[in-house]
Amino acid sequence: MPKKHDIKKVLVIGSGPIVIGQAAEFDYAGTQACLALKEEGVEVILVNNNPATIMTDENIADKVYLEPLTCESITKIIEKERPDGILPTLGGQTGLNMAVLLDEAGVLAKYDVTLLGTPLETIQKGEDRQIFKAMMKDLNEPVAESLSTSSVEEAVDFANQAGYSVIVRPAYTLGGAGGGYCR
């Protein structure tokens, strides 16, 4: 990928969980991205709500904001810091969702912030389970049978039809939090 010479300052959205030991892969990837950006002469602004991560070390980013990962708090940081680019793909689902929300709110366009890494359309396809499932089927790729429902009865009917064991989980969780197996 060619270097973008107009990108001088990048806002990195860090990993979201505030439980020590979660999202270590995001912390590692984010740390490496911050260091690589700095090596290229890019000023790195990091926002993370977890102070117990390696990436919040004072030597990793040029500036660190320990703030809630919300559209409102990130917008305030963008207003203050005026980054040329934003890198949300290192904060897991939280970072990806923030990129979508910032775009939908018009923040990225208003402050002329370039989304770096994964394109917004790809993020949306990956985050919406129904769109992702349809895309995989269009590509003739195997997809596990699944159903989104808010009804216990509908879930039981699906499990009886699909066959047990099934995984039951709340929508949009990472690492299986809140879910489990049903035999």
Secondary structure, DSSP 8 states (H G I E B T S, - for coil): ----TT--EEEEE-----STTTTHHHHHHHHHHHHHHHHTT-EEEEEES-TTSGGGSTTTSSEEEE---SHHHHHHHHHHH--SEEE-TTSHHHHHHHHHHHHHTTHHHHTT-EE-SS-HHHHHHHH-HHHHHHHHHHTT---------S-HHHHHHHHHHH-S-EEE--TT-STTTT-EEE-
